[in-house]
């Protein structure tokens, strides 16, 4: 199965650029790759198991990550701790979080796009 993590990250970048500079933060851009990796970990755990995934994260943690690619990087410790705790999110947690995030980000867009609302 091929997932398009690049499209998820691109959507975060587009939404980030859509908001006026004083109203936006870089936090979603910094955290979205980690969240995408955690979602990928959930899928990998189902296929390969927790131990194999942990070994892969450790093996890749010190490796160089090509520009524009996702990798273990600085999130390796977070990912390993999550595996150690063996907390399995509810199957609706990811999609529900995504929907809530999109509503929070998109709902104010029409008001922000109207120049009359920014001057008042």
Biopython code that builds the backbone (N, CA, C, O; Angstrom):
import numpy as np
from Bio.PDB.StructureBuilder import StructureBuilder

atoms = [
    (1, "UNK", "N", (0.850, -1.176, 0.000)),
    (1, "UNK", "CA", (0.000, 0.000, 0.000)),
    (1, "UNK", "C", (0.901, 1.247, 0.000)),
    (1, "UNK", "O", (1.830, 1.350, 0.801)),
    (2, "UNK", "N", (0.620, 2.170, -0.889)),
    (2, "UNK", "CA", (1.398, 3.398, -0.979)),
    (2, "UNK", "C", (0.558, 4.544, -0.444)),
    (2, "UNK", "O", (-0.509, 4.860, -0.972)),
    (3, "UNK", "N", (1.058, 5.150, 0.601)),
    (3, "UNK", "CA", (0.389, 6.334, 1.131)),
    (3, "UNK", "C", (1.154, 7.555, 0.660)),
    (3, "UNK", "O", (2.344, 7.475, 0.354)),
    (4, "UNK", "N", (0.478, 8.664, 0.606)),
    (4, "UNK", "CA", (1.075, 9.891, 0.079)),
    (4, "UNK", "C", (1.330, 10.875, 1.212)),
    (4, "UNK", "O", (0.618, 11.869, 1.357)),
    (5, "UNK", "N", (2.354, 10.588, 2.016)),
    (5, "UNK", "CA", (2.706, 11.483, 3.115)),
    (5, "UNK", "C", (3.063, 12.863, 2.606)),
    (5, "UNK", "O", (2.815, 13.868, 3.272)),
    (6, "UNK", "N", (3.648, 12.902, 1.420)),
    (6, "UNK", "CA", (4.038, 14.192, 0.855)),
    (6, "UNK", "C", (2.826, 15.098, 0.628)),
    (6, "UNK", "O", (2.919, 16.315, 0.787)),
    (7, "UNK", "N", (1.693, 14.503, 0.256)),
    (7, "UNK", "CA", (0.485, 15.309, 0.043)),
    (7, "UNK", "C", (-0.084, 15.833, 1.350)),
    (7, "UNK", "O", (-0.610, 16.945, 1.393)),
    (8, "UNK", "N", (0.013, 15.054, 2.405)),
    (8, "UNK", "CA", (-0.446, 15.516, 3.718)),
    (8, "UNK", "C", (0.401, 16.707, 4.164)),
    (8, "UNK", "O", (-0.128, 17.720, 4.622)),
    (9, "UNK", "N", (1.708, 16.574, 4.025)),
    (9, "UNK", "CA", (2.608, 17.662, 4.425)),
    (9, "UNK", "C", (2.431, 18.882, 3.528)),
    (9, "UNK", "O", (2.533, 20.017, 3.993)),
    (10, "UNK", "N", (2.169, 18.653, 2.264)),
    (10, "UNK", "CA", (1.926, 19.770, 1.337)),
    (10, "UNK", "C", (0.662, 20.522, 1.733)),
    (10, "UNK", "O", (0.614, 21.748, 1.635)),
    (11, "UNK", "N", (-0.363, 19.794, 2.182)),
    (11, "UNK", "CA", (-1.600, 20.451, 2.626)),
    (11, "UNK", "C", (-1.330, 21.349, 3.837)),
    (11, "UNK", "O", (-1.866, 22.455, 3.917)),
    (12, "UNK", "N", (-0.515, 20.889, 4.765)),
    (12, "UNK", "CA", (-0.155, 21.733, 5.915)),
    (12, "UNK", "C", (0.573, 22.993, 5.447)),
    (12, "UNK", "O", (0.329, 24.085, 5.959)),
    (13, "UNK", "N", (1.470, 22.833, 4.468)),
    (13, "UNK", "CA", (2.219, 23.978, 3.966)),
    (13, "UNK", "C", (1.292, 24.973, 3.262)),
    (13, "UNK", "O", (1.426, 26.182, 3.454)),
    (14, "UNK", "N", (0.368, 24.481, 2.461)),
    (14, "UNK", "CA", (-0.575, 25.361, 1.759)),
    (14, "UNK", "C", (-1.443, 26.111, 2.759)),
    (14, "UNK", "O", (-1.639, 27.319, 2.625)),
    (15, "UNK", "N", (-1.961, 25.413, 3.752)),
    (15, "UNK", "CA", (-2.790, 26.091, 4.756)),
    (15, "UNK", "C", (-1.972, 27.119, 5.537)),
    (15, "UNK", "O", (-2.469, 28.197, 5.864)),
    (16, "UNK", "N", (-0.736, 26.786, 5.828)),
    (16, "UNK", "CA", (0.131, 27.717, 6.550)),
    (16, "UNK", "C", (0.327, 29.005, 5.749)),
    (16, "UNK", "O", (0.244, 30.103, 6.299)),
    (17, "UNK", "N", (0.581, 28.866, 4.474)),
    (17, "UNK", "CA", (0.805, 30.037, 3.624)),
    (17, "UNK", "C", (-0.478, 30.824, 3.370)),
    (17, "UNK", "O", (-0.421, 32.013, 3.057)),
    (18, "UNK", "N", (-1.636, 30.170, 3.504)),
    (18, "UNK", "CA", (-2.905, 30.838, 3.219)),
    (18, "UNK", "C", (-3.284, 31.859, 4.292)),
    (18, "UNK", "O", (-4.024, 32.803, 4.014)),
    (19, "UNK", "N", (-2.793, 31.682, 5.485)),
    (19, "UNK", "CA", (-3.149, 32.598, 6.571)),
    (19, "UNK", "C", (-2.204, 33.792, 6.598)),
    (19, "UNK", "O", (-1.016, 33.656, 6.306)),
    (20, "UNK", "N", (-2.728, 34.955, 6.946)),
    (20, "UNK", "CA", (-1.860, 36.133, 7.055)),
    (20, "UNK", "C", (-0.764, 35.903, 8.091)),
    (20, "UNK", "O", (-0.984, 35.220, 9.091)),
    (21, "UNK", "N", (0.396, 36.464, 7.855)),
    (21, "UNK", "CA", (1.572, 36.260, 8.697)),
    (21, "UNK", "C", (1.311, 36.473, 10.191)),
    (21, "UNK", "O", (1.783, 35.666, 10.992)),
    (22, "UNK", "N", (0.586, 37.514, 10.605)),
    (22, "UNK", "CA", (0.396, 37.701, 12.057)),
    (22, "UNK", "C", (-0.482, 36.630, 12.717)),
    (22, "UNK", "O", (-0.465, 36.471, 13.937)),
    (23, "UNK", "N", (-1.242, 35.905, 11.906)),
    (23, "UNK", "CA", (-2.174, 34.922, 12.466)),
    (23, "UNK", "C", (-1.682, 33.490, 12.395)),
    (23, "UNK", "O", (-2.384, 32.578, 12.830)),
    (24, "UNK", "N", (-0.509, 33.275, 11.866)),
    (24, "UNK", "CA", (-0.045, 31.894, 11.704)),
    (24, "UNK", "C", (1.169, 31.607, 12.581)),
    (24, "UNK", "O", (1.862, 32.507, 13.055)),
    (25, "UNK", "N", (1.388, 30.323, 12.772)),
    (25, "UNK", "CA", (2.523, 29.849, 13.550)),
    (25, "UNK", "C", (3.208, 28.731, 12.775)),
    (25, "UNK", "O", (2.585, 28.086, 11.932)),
    (26, "UNK", "N", (4.463, 28.503, 13.051)),
    (26, "UNK", "CA", (5.204, 27.439, 12.382)),
    (26, "UNK", "C", (5.052, 26.089, 13.086)),
    (26, "UNK", "O", (5.542, 25.077, 12.585)),
    (27, "UNK", "N", (4.391, 26.061, 14.221)),
    (27, "UNK", "CA", (4.264, 24.819, 14.994)),
    (27, "UNK", "C", (3.662, 23.673, 14.175)),
    (27, "UNK", "O", (4.199, 22.566, 14.222)),
    (28, "UNK", "N", (2.565, 23.887, 13.422)),
    (28, "UNK", "CA", (2.031, 22.759, 12.638)),
    (28, "UNK", "C", (3.018, 22.236, 11.603)),
    (28, "UNK", "O", (3.055, 21.038, 11.324)),
    (29, "UNK", "N", (3.814, 23.132, 11.036)),
    (29, "UNK", "CA", (4.802, 22.683, 10.049)),
    (29, "UNK", "C", (5.897, 21.848, 10.689)),
    (29, "UNK", "O", (6.422, 20.927, 10.063)),
    (30, "UNK", "N", (6.245, 22.159, 11.920)),
    (30, "UNK", "CA", (7.280, 21.383, 12.617)),
    (30, "UNK", "C", (6.729, 20.048, 13.125)),
    (30, "UNK", "O", (7.454, 19.053, 13.145)),
    (31, "UNK", "N", (5.470, 20.013, 13.532)),
    (31, "UNK", "CA", (4.911, 18.812, 14.140)),
    (31, "UNK", "C", (4.263, 17.856, 13.141)),
    (31, "UNK", "O", (4.162, 16.660, 13.411)),
    (32, "UNK", "N", (3.826, 18.367, 11.994)),
    (32, "UNK", "CA", (3.134, 17.493, 11.045)),
    (32, "UNK", "C", (4.003, 16.331, 10.541)),
    (32, "UNK", "O", (3.474, 15.231, 10.384)),
    (33, "UNK", "N", (5.313, 16.513, 10.279)),
    (33, "UNK", "CA", (6.107, 15.340, 9.884)),
    (33, "UNK", "C", (6.170, 14.274, 10.977)),
    (33, "UNK", "O", (6.170, 13.080, 10.679)),
    (34, "UNK", "N", (6.224, 14.694, 12.227)),
    (34, "UNK", "CA", (6.251, 13.730, 13.331)),
    (34, "UNK", "C", (4.921, 12.972, 13.387)),
    (34, "UNK", "O", (4.904, 11.754, 13.565)),
    (35, "UNK", "N", (3.814, 13.694, 13.234)),
    (35, "UNK", "CA", (2.504, 13.037, 13.265)),
    (35, "UNK", "C", (2.342, 12.061, 12.104)),
    (35, "UNK", "O", (1.769, 10.984, 12.268)),
    (36, "UNK", "N", (2.846, 12.438, 10.938)),
    (36, "UNK", "CA", (2.787, 11.540, 9.786)),
    (36, "UNK", "C", (3.611, 10.288, 10.059)),
    (36, "UNK", "O", (3.190, 9.182, 9.719)),
    (37, "UNK", "N", (4.785, 10.454, 10.673)),
    (37, "UNK", "CA", (5.606, 9.296, 11.019)),
    (37, "UNK", "C", (4.904, 8.389, 12.032)),
    (37, "UNK", "O", (4.988, 7.164, 11.935)),
    (38, "UNK", "N", (4.217, 8.987, 12.996)),
    (38, "UNK", "CA", (3.496, 8.181, 13.989)),
    (38, "UNK", "C", (2.371, 7.387, 13.325)),
    (38, "UNK", "O", (2.124, 6.233, 13.677)),
    (39, "UNK", "N", (1.695, 8.012, 12.364)),
    (39, "UNK", "CA", (0.648, 7.286, 11.633)),
    (39, "UNK", "C", (1.259, 6.148, 10.815)),
    (39, "UNK", "O", (0.685, 5.062, 10.732)),
    (40, "UNK", "N", (2.425, 6.398, 10.208)),
    (40, "UNK", "CA", (3.110, 5.340, 9.463)),
    (40, "UNK", "C", (3.557, 4.219, 10.401)),
    (40, "UNK", "O", (3.507, 3.043, 10.042)),
    (41, "UNK", "N", (3.990, 4.592, 11.597)),
    (41, "UNK", "CA", (4.372, 3.583, 12.595)),
    (41, "UNK", "C", (3.192, 2.680, 12.934)),
    (41, "UNK", "O", (3.355, 1.468, 13.077)),
    (42, "UNK", "N", (2.013, 3.262, 13.063)),
    (42, "UNK", "CA", (0.824, 2.460, 13.370)),
    (42, "UNK", "C", (0.577, 1.416, 12.281)),
    (42, "UNK", "O", (0.264, 0.263, 12.575)),
    (43, "UNK", "N", (0.722, 1.834, 11.017)),
    (43, "UNK", "CA", (0.524, 0.900, 9.907)),
    (43, "UNK", "C", (1.623, -0.163, 9.889)),
    (43, "UNK", "O", (1.344, -1.342, 9.671)),
    (44, "UNK", "N", (2.864, 0.250, 10.118)),
    (44, "UNK", "CA", (3.980, -0.697, 10.111)),
    (44, "UNK", "C", (3.873, -1.698, 11.255)),
    (44, "UNK", "O", (4.224, -2.868, 11.097)),
    (45, "UNK", "N", (3.388, -1.236, 12.407)),
    (45, "UNK", "CA", (3.240, -2.134, 13.559)),
    (45, "UNK", "C", (2.245, -3.247, 13.250)),
    (45, "UNK", "O", (2.424, -4.387, 13.678)),
    (46, "UNK", "N", (1.195, -2.907, 12.502)),
    (46, "UNK", "CA", (0.191, -3.922, 12.144)),
    (46, "UNK", "C", (0.780, -4.984, 11.222)),
    (46, "UNK", "O", (0.410, -6.155, 11.299)),
    (47, "UNK", "N", (1.699, -4.570, 10.351)),
    (47, "UNK", "CA", (2.274, -5.491, 9.370)),
    (47, "UNK", "C", (3.457, -6.265, 9.939)),
    (47, "UNK", "O", (3.518, -7.490, 9.827)),
    (48, "UNK", "N", (4.403, -5.542, 10.552)),
    (48, "UNK", "CA", (5.666, -6.164, 10.950)),
    (48, "UNK", "C", (5.773, -6.470, 12.433)),
    (48, "UNK", "O", (6.597, -7.290, 12.838)),
    (49, "UNK", "N", (4.955, -5.827, 13.245)),
    (49, "UNK", "CA", (5.036, -6.032, 14.683)),
    (49, "UNK", "C", (5.854, -4.947, 15.367)),
    (49, "UNK", "O", (6.625, -4.225, 14.736)),
    (50, "UNK", "N", (5.664, -4.858, 16.654)),
    (50, "UNK", "CA", (6.283, -3.793, 17.455)),
    (50, "UNK", "C", (7.801, -3.923, 17.519)),
    (50, "UNK", "O", (8.509, -2.925, 17.388)),
    (51, "UNK", "N", (8.306, -5.121, 17.716)),
    (51, "UNK", "CA", (9.755, -5.326, 17.846)),
    (51, "UNK", "C", (10.488, -4.975, 16.561)),
    (51, "UNK", "O", (11.511, -4.290, 16.596)),
    (52, "UNK", "N", (9.973, -5.439, 15.428)),
    (52, "UNK", "CA", (10.635, -5.163, 14.149)),
    (52, "UNK", "C", (10.621, -3.661, 13.854)),
    (52, "UNK", "O", (11.603, -3.116, 13.349)),
    (53, "UNK", "N", (9.525, -3.004, 14.164)),
    (53, "UNK", "CA", (9.441, -1.564, 13.936)),
    (53, "UNK", "C", (10.436, -0.820, 14.823)),
    (53, "UNK", "O", (11.103, 0.105, 14.360)),
    (54, "UNK", "N", (10.541, -1.210, 16.079)),
    (54, "UNK", "CA", (11.491, -0.567, 16.992)),
    (54, "UNK", "C", (12.922, -0.739, 16.488)),
    (54, "UNK", "O", (13.713, 0.203, 16.535)),
    (55, "UNK", "N", (13.260, -1.941, 16.006)),
    (55, "UNK", "CA", (14.606, -2.173, 15.467)),
    (55, "UNK", "C", (14.862, -1.290, 14.248)),
    (55, "UNK", "O", (15.961, -0.758, 14.086)),
    (56, "UNK", "N", (13.855, -1.133, 13.394)),
    (56, "UNK", "CA", (14.012, -0.303, 12.203)),
    (56, "UNK", "C", (14.204, 1.171, 12.577)),
    (56, "UNK", "O", (15.024, 1.863, 11.973)),
    (57, "UNK", "N", (13.457, 1.643, 13.561)),
    (57, "UNK", "CA", (13.594, 3.042, 13.994)),
    (57, "UNK", "C", (14.992, 3.285, 14.549)),
    (57, "UNK", "O", (15.615, 4.303, 14.247)),
    (58, "UNK", "N", (15.485, 2.352, 15.358)),
    (58, "UNK", "CA", (16.832, 2.489, 15.925)),
    (58, "UNK", "C", (17.878, 2.461, 14.815)),
    (58, "UNK", "O", (18.821, 3.252, 14.833)),
    (59, "UNK", "N", (17.719, 1.560, 13.853)),
    (59, "UNK", "CA", (18.694, 1.449, 12.760)),
    (59, "UNK", "C", (18.733, 2.722, 11.919)),
    (59, "UNK", "O", (19.799, 3.118, 11.446)),
    (60, "UNK", "N", (17.592, 3.359, 11.731)),
    (60, "UNK", "CA", (17.518, 4.552, 10.890)),
    (60, "UNK", "C", (17.773, 5.848, 11.652)),
    (60, "UNK", "O", (17.976, 6.896, 11.037)),
    (61, "UNK", "N", (17.765, 5.790, 12.964)),
    (61, "UNK", "CA", (17.873, 7.013, 13.764)),
    (61, "UNK", "C", (19.139, 7.799, 13.481)),
    (61, "UNK", "O", (19.109, 9.030, 13.479)),
    (62, "UNK", "N", (20.234, 7.128, 13.245)),
    (62, "UNK", "CA", (21.488, 7.832, 13.007)),
    (62, "UNK", "C", (21.783, 8.071, 11.539)),
    (62, "UNK", "O", (22.765, 8.734, 11.206)),
    (63, "UNK", "N", (20.951, 7.546, 10.661)),
    (63, "UNK", "CA", (21.201, 7.673, 9.233)),
    (63, "UNK", "C", (20.795, 9.057, 8.730)),
    (63, "UNK", "O", (19.902, 9.700, 9.281)),
    (64, "UNK", "N", (21.463, 9.491, 7.688)),
    (64, "UNK", "CA", (21.118, 10.772, 7.064)),
    (64, "UNK", "C", (19.792, 10.624, 6.326)),
    (64, "UNK", "O", (19.530, 9.605, 5.687)),
    (65, "UNK", "N", (18.970, 11.650, 6.427)),
    (65, "UNK", "CA", (17.679, 11.665, 5.740)),
    (65, "UNK", "C", (17.789, 12.597, 4.550)),
    (65, "UNK", "O", (18.184, 13.752, 4.710)),
    (66, "UNK", "N", (17.445, 12.121, 3.353)),
    (66, "UNK", "CA", (17.509, 12.997, 2.184)),
    (66, "UNK", "C", (16.579, 14.202, 2.344)),
    (66, "UNK", "O", (15.539, 14.105, 2.994)),
    (67, "UNK", "N", (16.952, 15.322, 1.758)),
    (67, "UNK", "CA", (16.122, 16.522, 1.829)),
    (67, "UNK", "C", (14.741, 16.224, 1.270)),
    (67, "UNK", "O", (14.605, 15.605, 0.214)),
    (68, "UNK", "N", (13.728, 16.666, 1.982)),
    (68, "UNK", "CA", (12.356, 16.467, 1.538)),
    (68, "UNK", "C", (11.766, 15.118, 1.889)),
    (68, "UNK", "O", (10.599, 14.858, 1.597)),
    (69, "UNK", "N", (12.555, 14.254, 2.512)),
    (69, "UNK", "CA", (12.065, 12.923, 2.881)),
    (69, "UNK", "C", (11.813, 12.873, 4.374)),
    (69, "UNK", "O", (12.406, 13.626, 5.147)),
    (70, "UNK", "N", (10.938, 11.989, 4.764)),
    (70, "UNK", "CA", (10.687, 11.781, 6.186)),
    (70, "UNK", "C", (11.678, 10.748, 6.697)),
    (70, "UNK", "O", (12.172, 9.918, 5.934)),
    (71, "UNK", "N", (11.959, 10.801, 7.955)),
    (71, "UNK", "CA", (12.871, 9.831, 8.541)),
    (71, "UNK", "C", (12.769, 9.859, 10.038)),
    (71, "UNK", "O", (12.062, 10.694, 10.602)),
    (72, "UNK", "N", (13.467, 8.959, 10.690)),
    (72, "UNK", "CA", (13.403, 8.860, 12.143)),
    (72, "UNK", "C", (13.866, 10.147, 12.796)),
    (72, "UNK", "O", (13.172, 10.695, 13.653)),
    (73, "UNK", "N", (15.038, 10.636, 12.399)),
    (73, "UNK", "CA", (15.548, 11.910, 12.878)),
    (73, "UNK", "C", (15.372, 12.156, 14.358)),
    (73, "UNK", "O", (15.540, 11.245, 15.168)),
    (74, "UNK", "N", (15.038, 13.373, 14.714)),
    (74, "UNK", "CA", (14.923, 13.757, 16.115)),
    (74, "UNK", "C", (13.676, 13.180, 16.773)),
    (74, "UNK", "O", (13.560, 13.209, 17.998)),
    (75, "UNK", "N", (12.759, 12.665, 15.997)),
    (75, "UNK", "CA", (11.534, 12.100, 16.557)),
    (75, "UNK", "C", (11.699, 10.631, 16.943)),
    (75, "UNK", "O", (10.745, 10.011, 17.414)),
    (76, "UNK", "N", (12.881, 10.067, 16.755)),
    (76, "UNK", "CA", (13.083, 8.644, 17.032)),
    (76, "UNK", "C", (12.743, 8.307, 18.482)),
    (76, "UNK", "O", (12.105, 7.289, 18.748)),
    (77, "UNK", "N", (13.164, 9.149, 19.414)),
    (77, "UNK", "CA", (12.893, 8.870, 20.822)),
    (77, "UNK", "C", (11.392, 8.893, 21.110)),
    (77, "UNK", "O", (10.883, 8.038, 21.835)),
    (78, "UNK", "N", (10.701, 9.851, 20.553)),
    (78, "UNK", "CA", (9.240, 9.940, 20.737)),
    (78, "UNK", "C", (8.574, 8.691, 20.170)),
    (78, "UNK", "O", (7.678, 8.117, 20.788)),
    (79, "UNK", "N", (9.018, 8.283, 19.001)),
    (79, "UNK", "CA", (8.427, 7.114, 18.360)),
    (79, "UNK", "C", (8.693, 5.845, 19.157)),
    (79, "UNK", "O", (7.805, 5.005, 19.300)),
    (80, "UNK", "N", (9.920, 5.696, 19.682)),
    (80, "UNK", "CA", (10.258, 4.508, 20.470)),
    (80, "UNK", "C", (9.498, 4.482, 21.793)),
    (80, "UNK", "O", (9.034, 3.426, 22.223)),
    (81, "UNK", "N", (9.369, 5.637, 22.438)),
    (81, "UNK", "CA", (8.609, 5.688, 23.693)),
    (81, "UNK", "C", (7.153, 5.325, 23.454)),
    (81, "UNK", "O", (6.524, 4.665, 24.280)),
    (82, "UNK", "N", (6.629, 5.755, 22.333)),
    (82, "UNK", "CA", (5.235, 5.429, 22.006)),
    (82, "UNK", "C", (5.085, 3.924, 21.799)),
    (82, "UNK", "O", (4.089, 3.334, 22.219)),
    (83, "UNK", "N", (6.070, 3.304, 21.155)),
    (83, "UNK", "CA", (6.030, 1.848, 20.979)),
    (83, "UNK", "C", (6.171, 1.122, 22.311)),
    (83, "UNK", "O", (5.502, 0.119, 22.558)),
    (84, "UNK", "N", (7.053, 1.642, 23.169)),
    (84, "UNK", "CA", (7.270, 1.012, 24.477)),
    (84, "UNK", "C", (5.993, 1.026, 25.302)),
    (84, "UNK", "O", (5.648, 0.044, 25.959)),
    (85, "UNK", "N", (5.295, 2.162, 25.256)),
    (85, "UNK", "CA", (4.053, 2.278, 26.016)),
    (85, "UNK", "C", (2.946, 1.423, 25.421)),
    (85, "UNK", "O", (1.943, 1.134, 26.074)),
    (86, "UNK", "N", (3.145, 1.020, 24.155)),
    (86, "UNK", "CA", (2.165, 0.189, 23.453)),
    (86, "UNK", "C", (0.764, 0.783, 23.525)),
    (86, "UNK", "O", (-0.220, 0.061, 23.685)),
    (87, "UNK", "N", (0.685, 2.083, 23.408)),
    (87, "UNK", "CA", (-0.620, 2.729, 23.375)),
    (87, "UNK", "C", (-1.132, 2.704, 21.953)),
    (87, "UNK", "O", (-0.543, 3.296, 21.048)),
    (88, "UNK", "N", (-2.193, 2.035, 21.780)),
    (88, "UNK", "CA", (-2.776, 1.944, 20.447)),
    (88, "UNK", "C", (-3.967, 2.890, 20.370)),
    (88, "UNK", "O", (-4.932, 2.754, 21.122)),
    (89, "UNK", "N", (-3.889, 3.837, 19.463)),
    (89, "UNK", "CA", (-4.987, 4.791, 19.361)),
    (89, "UNK", "C", (-6.247, 4.111, 18.839)),
    (89, "UNK", "O", (-6.187, 3.118, 18.114)),
    (90, "UNK", "N", (-7.367, 4.662, 19.219)),
    (90, "UNK", "CA", (-8.629, 4.176, 18.694)),
    (90, "UNK", "C", (-8.594, 4.334, 17.188)),
    (90, "UNK", "O", (-7.983, 5.280, 16.691)),
    (91, "UNK", "N", (-9.221, 3.449, 16.452)),
    (91, "UNK", "CA", (-9.123, 3.493, 14.991)),
    (91, "UNK", "C", (-9.684, 4.768, 14.393)),
    (91, "UNK", "O", (-9.357, 5.104, 13.254)),
    (92, "UNK", "N", (-10.523, 5.491, 15.132)),
    (92, "UNK", "CA", (-11.078, 6.752, 14.628)),
    (92, "UNK", "C", (-10.276, 7.954, 15.111)),
    (92, "UNK", "O", (-10.574, 9.079, 14.711)),
    (93, "UNK", "N", (-9.283, 7.757, 15.947)),
    (93, "UNK", "CA", (-8.539, 8.890, 16.515)),
    (93, "UNK", "C", (-7.828, 9.705, 15.437)),
    (93, "UNK", "O", (-7.890, 10.934, 15.462)),
    (94, "UNK", "N", (-7.167, 9.059, 14.509)),
    (94, "UNK", "CA", (-6.455, 9.773, 13.456)),
    (94, "UNK", "C", (-7.379, 10.562, 12.544)),
    (94, "UNK", "O", (-7.203, 11.770, 12.381)),
    (95, "UNK", "N", (-8.377, 9.886, 11.939)),
    (95, "UNK", "CA", (-9.288, 10.625, 11.062)),
    (95, "UNK", "C", (-10.071, 11.720, 11.793)),
    (95, "UNK", "O", (-10.323, 12.787, 11.233)),
    (96, "UNK", "N", (-10.452, 11.452, 13.033)),
    (96, "UNK", "CA", (-11.186, 12.467, 13.789)),
    (96, "UNK", "C", (-10.296, 13.673, 14.082)),
    (96, "UNK", "O", (-10.741, 14.814, 13.964)),
    (97, "UNK", "N", (-9.051, 13.430, 14.461)),
    (97, "UNK", "CA", (-8.117, 14.528, 14.704)),
    (97, "UNK", "C", (-7.885, 15.337, 13.447)),
    (97, "UNK", "O", (-7.819, 16.565, 13.499)),
    (98, "UNK", "N", (-7.760, 14.662, 12.321)),
    (98, "UNK", "CA", (-7.571, 15.358, 11.055)),
    (98, "UNK", "C", (-8.773, 16.227, 10.720)),
    (98, "UNK", "O", (-8.614, 17.376, 10.307)),
    (99, "UNK", "N", (-9.968, 15.692, 10.893)),
    (99, "UNK", "CA", (-11.181, 16.466, 10.590)),
    (99, "UNK", "C", (-11.295, 17.692, 11.499)),
    (99, "UNK", "O", (-11.622, 18.783, 11.031)),
    (100, "UNK", "N", (-11.032, 17.519, 12.777)),
    (100, "UNK", "CA", (-11.097, 18.649, 13.710)),
    (100, "UNK", "C", (-10.062, 19.700, 13.323)),
    (100, "UNK", "O", (-10.355, 20.896, 13.335)),
    (101, "UNK", "N", (-8.870, 19.264, 12.986)),
    (101, "UNK", "CA", (-7.817, 20.203, 12.584)),
    (101, "UNK", "C", (-8.212, 20.978, 11.338)),
    (101, "UNK", "O", (-8.008, 22.189, 11.257)),
    (102, "UNK", "N", (-8.775, 20.277, 10.374)),
    (102, "UNK", "CA", (-9.191, 20.959, 9.150)),
    (102, "UNK", "C", (-10.299, 21.975, 9.412)),
    (102, "UNK", "O", (-10.278, 23.070, 8.850)),
    (103, "UNK", "N", (-11.261, 21.624, 10.257)),
    (103, "UNK", "CA", (-12.334, 22.560, 10.577)),
    (103, "UNK", "C", (-11.770, 23.789, 11.272)),
    (103, "UNK", "O", (-12.148, 24.916, 10.951)),
    (104, "UNK", "N", (-10.866, 23.577, 12.222)),
    (104, "UNK", "CA", (-10.273, 24.704, 12.950)),
    (104, "UNK", "C", (-9.474, 25.597, 12.005)),
    (104, "UNK", "O", (-9.489, 26.820, 12.143)),
    (105, "UNK", "N", (-8.783, 24.994, 11.054)),
    (105, "UNK", "CA", (-7.973, 25.776, 10.128)),
    (105, "UNK", "C", (-8.787, 26.426, 9.012)),
    (105, "UNK", "O", (-8.494, 27.551, 8.608)),
    (106, "UNK", "N", (-9.791, 25.736, 8.518)),
    (106, "UNK", "CA", (-10.514, 26.213, 7.345)),
    (106, "UNK", "C", (-11.706, 27.094, 7.707)),
    (106, "UNK", "O", (-12.037, 28.003, 6.945)),
    (107, "UNK", "N", (-12.349, 26.862, 8.819)),
    (107, "UNK", "CA", (-13.557, 27.620, 9.174)),
    (107, "UNK", "C", (-13.330, 29.129, 9.189)),
    (107, "UNK", "O", (-14.182, 29.862, 8.685)),
    (108, "UNK", "N", (-12.224, 29.629, 9.741)),
    (108, "UNK", "CA", (-12.047, 31.085, 9.742)),
    (108, "UNK", "C", (-11.548, 31.649, 8.411)),
    (108, "UNK", "O", (-11.460, 32.869, 8.270)),
    (109, "UNK", "N", (-11.220, 30.807, 7.435)),
    (109, "UNK", "CA", (-10.626, 31.278, 6.184)),
    (109, "UNK", "C", (-11.489, 32.299, 5.443)),
    (109, "UNK", "O", (-10.948, 33.315, 5.007)),
    (110, "UNK", "N", (-12.797, 32.092, 5.274)),
    (110, "UNK", "CA", (-13.579, 33.109, 4.553)),
    (110, "UNK", "C", (-13.539, 34.472, 5.240)),
    (110, "UNK", "O", (-13.463, 35.506, 4.576)),
    (111, "UNK", "N", (-13.590, 34.469, 6.552)),
    (111, "UNK", "CA", (-13.540, 35.739, 7.268)),
    (111, "UNK", "C", (-12.166, 36.390, 7.119)),
    (111, "UNK", "O", (-12.070, 37.608, 6.964)),
    (112, "UNK", "N", (-11.116, 35.593, 7.163)),
    (112, "UNK", "CA", (-9.759, 36.131, 7.031)),
    (112, "UNK", "C", (-9.470, 36.585, 5.602)),
    (112, "UNK", "O", (-8.678, 37.503, 5.390)),
    (113, "UNK", "N", (-10.108, 35.949, 4.626)),
    (113, "UNK", "CA", (-9.875, 36.297, 3.235)),
    (113, "UNK", "C", (-10.551, 37.620, 2.853)),
    (113, "UNK", "O", (-10.164, 38.244, 1.864)),
    (114, "UNK", "N", (-11.543, 38.049, 3.614)),
    (114, "UNK", "CA", (-12.274, 39.287, 3.320)),
    (114, "UNK", "C", (-11.493, 40.457, 3.899)),
    (114, "UNK", "O", (-11.382, 40.570, 5.120)),
    (115, "UNK", "N", (-10.945, 41.334, 3.053)),
    (115, "UNK", "CA", (-10.136, 42.443, 3.561)),
    (115, "UNK", "C", (-10.915, 43.395, 4.475)),
    (115, "UNK", "O", (-10.313, 44.076, 5.305)),
    (116, "UNK", "N", (-12.223, 43.450, 4.335)),
    (116, "UNK", "CA", (-13.025, 44.335, 5.183)),
    (116, "UNK", "C", (-12.977, 43.903, 6.644)),
    (116, "UNK", "O", (-13.064, 44.744, 7.539)),
    (117, "UNK", "N", (-12.838, 42.587, 6.899)),
    (117, "UNK", "CA", (-12.809, 42.100, 8.297)),
    (117, "UNK", "C", (-11.473, 42.379, 8.953)),
    (117, "UNK", "O", (-11.401, 42.509, 10.175)),
    (118, "UNK", "N", (-10.419, 42.473, 8.170)),
    (118, "UNK", "CA", (-9.092, 42.722, 8.745)),
    (118, "UNK", "C", (-8.898, 44.179, 9.147)),
    (118, "UNK", "O", (-8.100, 44.477, 10.035)),
    (119, "UNK", "N", (-9.617, 45.079, 8.503)),
    (119, "UNK", "CA", (-9.449, 46.501, 8.835)),
    (119, "UNK", "C", (-10.320, 46.954, 9.988)),
    (119, "UNK", "O", (-10.114, 48.045, 10.520)),
    (120, "UNK", "N", (-11.287, 46.144, 10.388)),
    (120, "UNK", "CA", (-12.165, 46.555, 11.491)),
    (120, "UNK", "C", (-11.643, 46.155, 12.838)),
    (120, "UNK", "O", (-12.278, 46.435, 13.855)),
]
sb = StructureBuilder()
sb.init_structure("model")
sb.init_model(0)
sb.init_chain("A")
sb.init_seg("    ")
for serial, (resi, resn, name, xyz) in enumerate(atoms, 1):
    if name == "N":
        sb.init_residue(resn, " ", resi, " ")
    sb.init_atom(name, np.array(xyz, "f"), 0.0, 1.0, " ", f" {name:<3s}", serial, name[0])
structure = sb.get_structure()
